[in-house]
């Protein structure tokens, strides 16, 4: 297959795809139904034309029959008056009318046969058109229902996708909250255990703080004793120390 052949095949496939998207089967069914109605109307018009033609032939046959009867009466009257020649002429004309009547009757019989065929065709076509109409309406209703379900499904699918995105965002938010709470709890535990520096500036854990406190108290007591010895009180009452000095 050449380049242009492949290109033509691709273009044809694209066009068919576009036409398939643009085509509404309900419109196609309605159009087909209208065409069948037009065909049915043509058959009925044909039936009317045949019936009209047959009626005209019937009128001609009636007129020719009446003329033939009149000629027969005239032939009898002429023969009664001894005018055999006129009687013969009348009978000859009657014979000619008989031939015309026979010919017209043949045409009339042919039209009757055609009318019978058209009546049968009209009955069959009417049944088919009515059955097609019922099926058409059923298919249109099914297509409309399927179309509505498709649109609802697409809408629900879109909502589901949005809900899924919202759910994922909520899950991420929960994970962040849990992570922050875990970090806050871990920091509190570290501060309590002394692993992290307290914000008040105190160093070490609780044991270190107790030891520092004891050491500070010991230093204060030692300094206090030294001051006492320096002042010569030795732990006595300051008033007593002043009296002894005097």
C-alpha positions in Angstrom: 0.0 0.0 0.0 1.4 3.4 -1.1 1.7 6.5 1.0 -1.4 8.1 -0.6 -3.5 4.9 -0.1 -2.5 4.8 3.6 -3.3 8.5 3.9 -6.7 8.0 2.2 -7.5 5.2 4.6 -6.5 7.3 7.6 -8.6 10.2 6.5 -11.6 7.9 5.8 -11.3 6.4 9.3 -11.1 9.8 10.8 -14.2 11.0 8.9 -16.1 7.9 9.8 -15.3 8.4 13.4 -16.4 12.1 13.3 -19.6 11.1 11.5 -20.3 8.4 14.1 -19.9 11.0 16.9 -22.1 13.5 15.1 -24.8 11.0 14.0 -27.8 10.8 16.3 -29.6 7.4 15.8 -32.9 8.9 16.8 -32.7 11.3 13.9 -31.7 8.5 11.6 -34.7 6.4 12.7 -37.1 9.3 12.3 -35.8 10.0 8.8 -36.2 6.3 7.8 -39.7 6.4 9.2 -40.6 9.4 7.1 -39.2 7.7 4.0 -41.4 4.7 4.6 -44.4 7.0 5.1 -43.7 8.6 1.8 -43.5 5.2 0.1 -46.8 4.2 1.7 -48.4 7.5 0.5 -47.2 6.7 -3.0 -48.8 3.2 -2.9 -52.0 4.7 -1.7 -52.0 7.4 -4.4 -51.4 4.5 -6.9 -54.4 2.7 -5.5 -56.5 5.9 -5.9 -55.3 6.3 -9.5 -56.2 2.7 -10.3 -59.6 3.0 -8.7 -60.2 6.2 -10.6 -59.2 4.6 -13.9 -61.3 1.6 -13.2 -64.3 3.8 -12.4 -63.9 5.6 -15.7 -63.9 2.3 -17.6 -67.0 1.2 -15.7 -68.7 4.4 -16.9 -67.6 3.7 -20.5 -68.9 0.1 -20.3 -72.2 1.3 -18.9 -72.5 3.9 -21.7 -71.6 1.4 -24.4 -74.0 -1.2 -22.9 -76.8 1.4 -22.9 -76.0 2.2 -26.5 -75.9 -1.5 -27.4 -79.3 -2.0 -25.8 -80.7 1.0 -27.7 -79.3 -0.4 -31.0 -80.9 -3.7 -30.4 -84.3 -2.0 -29.8 -83.8 0.0 -33.0 -83.0 -3.1 -35.0 -86.2 -4.7 -33.8 -88.2 -1.7 -34.7 -86.7 -1.5 -38.1 -87.3 -5.2 -38.7 -90.9 -4.8 -37.6 -91.3 -2.1 -40.2 -89.8 -4.2 -42.9 -86.5 -2.3 -43.0 -84.2 -5.2 -42.7 -81.4 -3.1 -44.1 -81.7 -0.7 -41.1 -82.0 -3.6 -38.7 -78.8 -5.0 -40.1 -76.9 -1.7 -39.7 -78.1 -1.4 -36.2 -77.0 -4.9 -35.4 -73.6 -4.3 -37.0 -73.1 -1.2 -34.8 -74.2 -3.2 -31.8 -71.5 -5.8 -32.7 -68.9 -3.1 -32.8 -70.0 -1.8 -29.4 -69.7 -5.4 -28.1 -66.1 -5.5 -29.2 -65.4 -2.2 -27.5 -67.1 -3.3 -24.4 -65.1 -6.5 -24.4 -61.8 -4.6 -24.9 -62.7 -2.1 -22.2 -63.8 -4.9 -19.9 -60.3 -6.5 -20.4 -58.7 -3.3 -19.4 -61.0 -3.0 -16.4 -60.1 -6.5 -15.3 -56.4 -5.7 -15.6 -56.9 -2.6 -13.5 -58.8 -4.6 -10.9 -55.9 -7.1 -10.7 -53.5 -4.2 -10.2 -55.7 -2.7 -7.6 -55.8 -6.0 -5.8 -52.0 -6.2 -5.8 -51.8 -2.6 -4.6 -54.3 -3.3 -1.8 -52.2 -6.3 -0.6 -49.0 -4.3 -0.9 -50.5 -1.4 1.0 -51.7 -3.7 3.8 -48.3 -5.3 4.1 -46.4 -2.0 3.9 -48.8 -0.5 6.5 -48.0 -3.4 8.9 -44.3 -3.0 8.3 -44.4 0.8 8.8 -46.4 0.4 12.0 -44.0 -2.2 13.3 -41.0 0.0 12.4 -42.6 2.9 14.2 -43.1 0.9 17.4 -39.5 -0.4 17.2 -38.3 3.0 16.4 -39.9 4.6 19.5 -38.5 1.7 21.6 -35.0 2.2 20.4 -35.2 5.9 20.8 -36.4 5.5 24.4 -33.6 3.0 25.1 -31.0 5.3 23.5 -32.2 8.3 25.5 -32.1 6.2 28.7 -28.6 5.0 27.9 -27.5 8.5 27.1 -28.8 9.8 30.4 -27.1 6.9 32.2 -23.9 7.7 30.4 -24.1 11.4 31.4 -24.9 10.5 35.0 -22.0 8.0 35.0 -19.6 10.6 33.7 -20.8 13.1 36.3 -20.5 10.5 39.1 -17.0 9.6 37.8 -16.0 13.2 37.9 -17.4 13.6 41.4 -15.6 10.4 42.4 -12.3 11.8 41.1 -12.9 15.0 43.0 -13.8 13.1 46.2 -10.7 11.0 45.7 -8.5 14.1 45.4 -10.2 15.6 48.5 -9.7 12.4 50.4 -6.1 12.2 49.5 -5.6 15.9 50.6 -7.4 15.1 53.8 -5.2 12.1 54.4 -2.1 14.2 53.8 -3.3 16.8 56.2 -4.0 14.1 58.9 -0.5 12.7 58.3 1.0 16.1 58.8 -1.0 16.7 61.9 0.0 13.4 63.3 3.7 14.0 62.4 3.6 17.4 64.1 2.0 16.0 67.2 4.5 13.2 67.3 7.4 15.7 67.0 5.9 17.9 69.8 5.5 14.8 72.0 9.1 13.7 71.4 10.4 17.2 72.2 8.5 17.3 75.4 9.9 13.9 76.4 13.4 15.0 75.5 13.1 18.2 77.6 11.7 16.2 80.6 14.6 13.7 80.3 17.2 16.5 80.0 18.4 15.4 76.6 17.5 18.8 75.3 18.4 22.2 76.8 15.6 23.7 78.8 14.3 27.1 77.6 14.9 28.5 81.1 18.6 28.2 80.7 19.1 25.3 83.2 21.6 22.7 82.1 21.5 19.0 82.6 18.8 16.7 83.7 17.0 16.6 87.1 19.9 14.8 88.9 22.4 17.3 87.7 20.1 20.1 88.9 19.8 18.5 92.3 23.6 18.1 92.5 24.1 21.6 91.5 21.6 22.7 94.1 23.4 20.8 96.8 26.8 22.1 95.8 25.5 25.7 95.8 24.0 25.2 99.3 27.3 23.7 100.5 29.2 26.7 99.1 26.9 29.1 100.8 27.3 27.3 104.2 31.1 27.2 103.8 31.2 30.9 103.0 29.0 31.6 106.0 31.3 29.6 108.3 34.3 31.4 107.0 32.7 34.7 107.6 31.9 33.6 111.2 35.5 32.5 111.9 36.8 35.7 110.4 34.6 37.8 112.7 35.6 35.6 115.7 32.2 34.6 116.5 32.7 30.9 116.0 29.1 30.5 115.8 28.3 32.4 119.0 25.7 35.2 119.3 26.9 38.4 117.8 25.9 40.4 121.0 27.9 38.1 123.2 30.9 38.5 121.0 30.7 42.3 121.3 30.6 42.1 125.2 33.6 40.0 125.5 35.6 42.3 123.3 34.8 45.2 125.6 
